[in-house]
Amino acid sequence: MAEPRYKAVVDRLAAEIRSGALPAGARLPTHRDLATREGFALVTATRVYAELRSMGLISGETGRGTFVKETALAPGQGVDLDAVAADMVDLSFNYPSLPGQAELLRGALRQLAGAGDLEALLRYQPHGGRPADRAAIARHLRQRGLEVEGDRVLVVDGAQHGLAVTLMALLEPGDVVAVDALTYPGFRLVAGMQRLELAPVPAAGAGPDLDALEALCRRRRVKAIYTMPTLNNPLGWVMAATRRRELAALARRHDLLIVEDGAYAYLADDPPPPLAMLAPERTVYVSGFSKSVAAGLRVGFAVAPSGRVHALERAIRATTWNTPGVMTAITTGWLEDGTVARLEAHKREDARRRQRLVAERLGPMKRIGHPSSYFVWLPLGEAVRADQVAMALQRERVSVSTAEPFATTPQAPHAIRLALGSVDLTRLGTALDRVRSAIEARSF
């Protein structure tokens, strides 16, 4: 069977883009002009661009046209650790660490070696965690304004695993989940694996537009909403108490499951109560200790409504059986002796110091963020393309993220997201200077 003629046009344009004959940033003909030039119907020209877009070669921008993307960027646009070379300054991924944390681990291992129940840690644990560990996490959560009993806490292998088991246990393939138009890429990944449909909700100040969410729920059968009300990633907002109450009421009206991500909540001073306090009967609160303590611990937790705990335990059993006992014992020991609280306080101050450095080095450049967060969002000007800025910085040995991994809308905005927590302050300052230069060089 002969290949459709439009496929030859797709192949030709793809080859021209990959060879550089059509350089990054080049504007392509309109759909109508392409159809006229190639003797196609308009719908066929649209199909050509759709295939090139699915190949990651072009992007369509409302009101501006269709452009060639920068194809030399590393996979994942900077949110994939494997894509960050050893000599890169990594501003794409946060794994904040403080001096002396390795010594804390050595001390914890020595203490654990002398514990009387060491042998018990080598055996299988209960799927949701040992009761003492669950109770320790429940006590810790009171510092975040979440009053909960230990029997509603489940120990998981990091917050990402908590999100995965929540979606696996409580939603079905094809279910519609409302999400922020810009949201955490790890949630997009696990939702895709579960074959969930993500429905974007635009932002309205510090939080999602609840009128838009209400309209979405009336139009579609939305089953859940995923949200980060305290230190949203990537925009850094902290949702006000009033809006949280309105969101909880909306979720009750439409019988929505709320998946609340608190991964960065420890960085906010005195935030409003979590949604899990306002709507405990329908909220799963997920977080962990990767950001507040250390990424290598891989210990997290999910707080579920009483009637949903057993379903999450089944999902934990199906995916990992239980969290490793040794890692959990170290973590809960640090919870009980105040180490976690001290690390969180030090990291809040560290994040504030880094945000002050951002203000100093980026000057009047527009930015969105929180004064004690480990990331900042840089919207770019009308004429500045994010992929070209990211590629220029990659040549300068600085890795950053564009908006693409965070966007749940068909069109990603032109913006750069900087993760501030993975390099020392001296290297961070130098990298920020390079970021400013790369953006300013393309702003005129």
C-alpha positions in Angstrom: 0.0 0.0 0.0 1.4 3.4 -1.0 2.3 5.7 1.9 0.1 8.8 2.1 1.7 11.8 0.4 1.5 14.0 3.5 3.9 11.5 5.2 6.6 12.5 2.7 6.1 16.1 3.7 6.4 15.2 7.4 9.6 13.3 6.7 11.1 16.1 4.7 10.3 18.8 7.3 11.6 16.6 10.1 14.9 16.0 8.2 15.3 19.8 7.6 14.7 20.5 11.3 17.1 17.8 12.5 19.8 18.9 10.0 19.5 22.5 11.0 18.3 23.6 7.6 15.2 24.8 9.6 16.9 26.3 12.7 15.4 26.4 16.2 13.0 29.3 16.5 12.2 29.5 12.8 8.6 30.3 12.1 6.9 27.8 9.8 4.1 28.6 7.3 0.6 28.9 8.6 -1.6 25.8 8.2 -3.3 27.4 5.3 -0.1 28.5 3.6 1.4 25.0 4.0 -1.8 23.5 2.5 -1.6 25.8 -0.5 2.1 25.2 -1.0 1.8 21.4 -0.9 -1.5 21.1 -2.6 -3.2 19.7 0.5 -6.5 20.1 2.1 -6.3 22.3 5.2 -7.1 19.3 7.5 -4.1 17.5 5.9 -1.7 20.4 6.7 -3.0 20.3 10.2 -2.2 16.6 10.4 1.4 17.3 9.2 2.0 19.7 12.0 0.3 17.4 14.5 2.8 14.7 13.6 5.8 17.0 13.9 4.5 18.2 17.2 4.2 14.6 18.5 7.8 14.1 17.5 8.8 17.0 19.6 10.1 19.0 16.7 7.7 22.0 16.6 5.4 23.9 18.9 2.3 25.8 18.1 1.7 29.1 20.0 -1.7 30.8 20.0 -1.6 34.2 18.3 2.1 33.7 17.3 2.3 30.8 14.9 4.2 27.5 14.6 7.9 27.4 15.5 10.8 24.9 15.3 11.8 23.7 18.7 15.3 23.4 20.0 16.0 19.7 19.5 19.4 19.5 21.1 18.1 19.9 24.6 18.6 16.9 26.9 15.6 14.6 27.4 13.1 15.8 29.9 14.0 19.5 29.5 16.1 19.3 32.6 13.9 17.3 35.0 15.7 14.0 34.3 18.7 13.4 36.5 20.2 11.1 33.9 20.2 14.0 31.5 22.4 16.2 33.7 26.1 15.7 32.9 28.6 15.5 35.8 30.1 18.9 34.9 26.8 20.7 34.8 25.5 23.1 37.4 22.2 21.5 38.1 19.3 24.1 38.4 16.8 21.6 37.1 16.3 19.2 40.1 16.1 19.8 43.8 17.9 17.6 46.3 18.8 20.0 49.1 21.4 18.9 51.6 23.1 20.6 54.4 26.7 20.2 55.7 27.0 17.4 58.3 24.1 15.3 57.1 26.5 12.4 56.3 27.7 12.4 59.9 24.1 12.3 61.1 23.6 9.1 59.0 26.8 7.5 60.5 25.5 8.3 64.0 22.1 6.9 63.2 23.6 3.7 61.9 25.7 3.2 65.0 22.7 3.8 67.2 20.6 1.4 65.2 23.3 -1.2 65.4 23.0 -1.3 69.2 19.2 -1.4 69.1 17.6 -4.5 70.6 15.1 -5.1 67.8 17.6 -4.9 64.9 16.7 -8.4 63.7 13.1 -7.4 63.4 14.0 -4.8 60.8 15.3 -7.5 58.5 11.9 -9.1 58.3 8.8 -8.1 56.3 7.0 -5.2 57.8 3.2 -4.5 57.9 2.2 -3.1 54.5 1.3 0.3 55.9 4.2 0.4 58.3 4.7 -0.6 61.9 2.2 1.0 64.4 5.1 2.8 66.2 6.4 4.3 63.0 3.0 5.4 61.9 2.4 7.1 65.3 5.7 8.9 65.1 4.8 10.3 61.7 1.3 11.3 63.0 3.0 13.3 65.8 5.3 15.0 63.3 2.3 16.0 61.2 0.9 18.1 64.1 3.7 20.6 63.3 2.1 21.0 59.8 -1.3 21.6 61.3 -2.6 18.1 60.6 -4.1 16.3 63.5 -4.4 12.6 62.7 -4.2 9.3 64.4 -1.5 6.8 63.4 -4.0 4.3 62.0 -4.7 6.7 59.1 -1.0 7.1 58.3 0.6 4.7 55.8 4.4 4.5 55.3 5.5 4.6 51.7 8.7 4.6 49.7 8.8 8.4 49.2 6.1 10.8 48.2 6.2 9.7 44.5 5.3 6.2 45.6 2.6 7.7 47.8 1.1 9.4 44.8 1.3 6.2 42.7 -0.4 4.0 45.3 -3.1 6.6 45.8 -4.0 6.8 42.1 -3.7 3.0 41.8 -6.0 2.3 44.7 -8.6 5.0 44.4 -9.0 5.8 40.7 -9.7 3.9 37.4 -8.1 4.2 34.0 -10.0 6.9 32.1 -11.0 8.9 35.2 -10.7 12.7 34.9 -8.5 14.4 37.4 -8.4 18.2 37.7 -4.9 19.6 38.0 -3.3 23.0 37.9 -2.3 24.2 34.4 1.3 24.1 35.7 1.9 21.2 38.0 4.5 18.7 39.3 5.9 16.6 36.5 6.1 13.5 38.7 2.3 13.5 39.1 1.9 13.8 35.3 4.1 10.8 34.9 2.3 8.5 37.3 -1.1 9.7 36.0 -0.1 8.8 32.5 1.0 5.4 33.7 -2.5 4.9 35.2 -4.1 6.2 32.0 -5.9 9.0 33.8 -7.1 12.1 31.9 -5.7 15.3 33.3 -8.0 18.4 33.0 -6.1 21.6 33.5 -7.4 24.4 35.7 -6.0 27.9 35.2 -4.4 29.8 38.1 -6.1 32.8 39.7 -3.5 34.5 41.9 -2.3 32.2 44.6 -4.2 29.1 43.7 -6.5 27.5 41.1 -9.4 29.4 39.6 -12.3 27.8 41.5 -14.9 29.2 39.1 -13.1 27.4 36.3 -13.0 24.3 38.4 -16.7 24.5 39.2 -17.4 24.9 35.4 -15.2 21.9 34.6 -17.0 19.8 37.2 -20.4 20.7 35.7 -19.2 19.9 32.2 -17.2 16.7 32.9 -17.4 13.9 35.4 -14.3 14.8 37.4 -13.3 12.2 39.9 -10.5 13.9 41.7 -8.3 17.0 42.0 -4.5 17.0 42.6 -3.2 20.1 44.3 -0.2 21.5 46.1 -1.8 24.2 48.3 1.3 24.9 50.3 4.4 25.8 48.3 3.1 24.9 44.9 5.6 23.4 42.5 6.5 25.3 40.3 4.9 28.6 41.2 5.5 28.7 44.9 2.1 29.9 46.0 0.5 29.3 49.4 -3.2 29.0 49.0 -5.2 31.3 51.5 -7.3 29.7 54.1 -10.5 31.1 52.6 -9.8 29.6 49.2 -8.9 26.2 50.9 -12.3 26.2 52.6 -14.0 27.0 49.2 -12.1 24.2 47.5 -13.1 21.8 50.2 -16.8 22.8 49.8 -16.5 22.4 46.0 -15.0 19.0 46.4 -18.0 18.0 48.6 -20.5 19.3 46.2 -19.0 17.3 43.3 -17.9 14.3 45.3 -14.2 14.8 44.4 -11.3 12.9 45.9 -8.6 15.4 46.9 -5.0 14.4 46.5 -3.0 16.9 48.5 0.8 17.0 47.9 2.8 18.5 50.8 6.3 17.7 49.5 7.5 21.3 50.1 5.0 22.3 52.8 7.7 22.2 55.5 9.4 25.3 53.9 6.4 27.6 54.6 6.2 29.4 58.0 2.7 29.1 59.6 0.6 28.2 56.5 -3.2 27.7 56.7 -4.4 24.2 57.7 -4.0 21.5 55.1 -7.0 20.5 53.0 -6.8 17.1 54.9 -7.9 19.0 58.0 -10.8 20.8 56.2 -12.1 17.7 54.2 -10.6 14.7 56.0 -13.2 12.3 54.7 -12.1 12.8 51.0 -8.5 13.9 51.1 -5.3 11.9 50.8 -2.3 13.9 52.1 1.0 12.7 50.6 4.5 13.9 51.5 7.9 12.5 52.5 11.4 13.3 53.7 13.3 13.4 50.4 13.3 17.3 50.4 13.3 18.0 54.1 15.9 15.3 55.1 17.6 13.4 52.2 16.5 12.0 48.9 18.2 8.7 49.5 16.0 7.8 52.4 13.0 7.1 50.2 10.6 7.2 53.1 7.3 9.0 52.8 3.8 8.8 54.0 0.2 9.0 52.9 -2.6 10.1 55.3 -5.9 8.6 54.1 -9.6 8.7 55.2 -10.3 5.8 57.4 -12.4 4.1 54.8 -9.6 4.3 52.2 -6.7 3.0 54.3 -7.2 -0.7 53.4 -7.3 0.1 49.6 -3.9 1.9 49.9 -2.4 -0.9 51.9 -3.4 -3.3 49.1 -1.6 -1.0 46.6 1.5 -0.9 48.7 1.5 -4.6 48.9 1.2 -4.9 45.1 4.0 -2.4 44.4 6.6 -2.8 47.1 5.1 -4.9 49.9 6.4 -2.5 52.6 8.9 0.3 53.1 12.4 -1.0 54.1 12.5 -1.3 57.8 16.0 0.1 58.3 15.3 3.3 56.4 12.0 3.8 58.2 13.7 3.2 61.6 16.3 5.8 60.9 13.7 8.3 59.8 11.4 7.8 62.7 14.3 8.0 65.1 15.2 11.4 63.7 11.6 12.4 64.0 11.5 11.5 67.7 14.8 13.1 68.7 14.1 16.4 66.9 16.6 15.9 64.1 14.0 16.3 61.3 12.6 19.5 62.9 16.1 21.0 63.1 16.9 20.1 59.5 13.6 21.6 58.3 14.4 24.8 60.2 17.9 25.0 58.8 16.6 24.3 55.3 13.9 27.1 55.6 16.7 29.5 56.4 18.9 28.1 53.6 16.1 28.5 51.1 15.6 32.1 52.2 19.3 32.8 51.7 19.1 31.4 48.2 16.0 33.4 47.3 17.9 36.6 48.5 20.7 35.6 46.2 18.2 35.2 43.3 16.9 38.8 44.0 20.5 40.1 44.0 21.7 38.4 40.8 18.6 38.6 38.7 17.7 42.1 39.7 14.6 43.6 38.1 13.9 40.4 36.0 10.3 39.2 36.5 10.1 36.2 38.7 7.4 34.2 40.6 8.1 32.4 43.8 8.0 32.2 47.6 10.6 33.8 49.8 11.5 30.5 51.5 11.2 28.0 48.6 13.9 26.1 46.7 12.6 27.1 43.3 11.7 30.2 41.2 9.7 30.7 38.0 10.9 33.1 35.4 8.3 34.1 32.8 10.0 35.1 29.6 9.2 38.1 27.4 7.1 37.9 24.2 10.1 37.5 22.0 12.1 35.1 24.1 11.9 31.3 23.5 12.4 29.1 26.5 14.0 26.2 24.5 16.6 28.6 23.1 17.4 30.0 26.5 17.7 26.5 27.9 20.0 25.4 25.1 22.2 28.4 25.5 22.5 27.7 29.2 23.3 24.0 28.5 26.2 25.2 26.4 27.3 27.3 29.4 27.1 24.0 31.5 24.0 25.1 33.4 20.9 22.8 33.3 17.5 24.4 33.8 13.9 23.3 33.2 11.5 24.9 30.7 7.8 25.0 31.3 7.1 22.0 29.1 7.4 19.3 31.8 5.1 21.2 34.1 2.4 22.2 31.6 -0.9 20.2 31.4 -2.3 22.5 28.7 -1.6 21.8 25.0 0.6 24.9 24.8 3.3 25.5 27.4 4.2 29.1 28.3 7.7 30.4 27.6 9.3 30.3 31.1 12.2 28.8 32.9 12.0 27.1 36.3 15.2 27.2 38.4 15.8 24.7 41.2 18.0 26.4 43.8 18.7 23.6 46.3 21.3 21.3 44.7 24.5 23.4 44.4 26.5 25.5 46.8 25.9 29.2 47.0 29.1 30.2 45.1 28.2 28.0 42.1 24.5 29.1 42.4 25.5 32.8 42.2 27.7 32.2 39.1 24.9 30.1 37.4 22.3 32.9 38.1 24.6 35.4 36.4 24.6 33.1 33.3 20.8 32.7 33.5 20.4 36.5 33.5 22.8 37.0 30.6 21.2 34.3 28.5 17.7 35.8 28.9 18.8 39.4 28.4 20.7 38.5 25.3 17.5 37.3 23.7 15.2 40.1 25.0 16.1 42.7 22.5 
